[in-house]
Amino acid sequence: MKIKPLLPFLAPAACAAALLGWRWAVFAPEVRAQREARRPLQELERETLRLREAVSEAEAADLGRRAGALAAALPQTPETLAPALGRWSRRFAAERWEGAFTPGAAEPGEGWAPARLQLRPAAGNDRPWPSLLVILDEFSAPEAHMGLTRLAIRADEGGTYSAEASLRLACAVPLREKSAQ
């Protein structure tokens, strides 16, 4: 059998076989690795599309306005907590308690500023326990924008009360810029 007449067919077939082998052995694993590396981005894009379909533009605008109003209502930095703490001090006085806040150092961008609170009944407070419960109940209200992290109440046999608390007060943090669409 002569091979020379088959060369015009065998040479391209051998090249095609070499290219297919390269594609399966070298190129396909690289493509699979790149797809695996990009899978989280694809899932994030699918989730973004799902959320865009789930929330209308009007709802998104309304949520943006509400978030802006909430951020405006919160102290902008831990240093500007004094007015909010002053409002709480007036509230304590209304319940016939005297309170002293000691703000702590907050982590930048954390969204919470720590504070310590020392309470004692004001002179003439004949119902210190019920009025203290009212104050503590207001700490857990959503509009208070604070969290109670530690509470110590002391009472002696003579009926003298004092309370110490550690609080986390919410502060506005800069919102992340909206990603390019």
Number of C-alpha atoms within 10 A of each C-alpha: 5 6 8 9 9 10 11 10 10 13 11 11 12 11 11 12 12 11 12 13 12 12 13 11 11 11 12 12 12 13 11 11 11 11 13 12 11 11 12 11 12 13 11 11 12 12 12 12 11 11 11 12 10 10 12 11 11 9 11 12 12 12 13 12 12 12 13 13 11 14 17 12 14 19 21 16 17 22 14 12 18 14 11 14 19 14 11 19 18 14 16 22 14 12 19 20 22 18 22 16 19 12 20 15 11 18 11 11 12 11 19 22 22 20 21 18 16 16 19 21 23 15 9 9 13 12 11 19 15 11 18 21 11 12 16 14 10 14 17 13 11 9 10 14 16 19 17 16 12 11 13 10 13 11 11 8 6 6 11 12 16 20 16 18 17 20 22 20 23 22 25 19 16 10 10 6 6 6 5 4 3
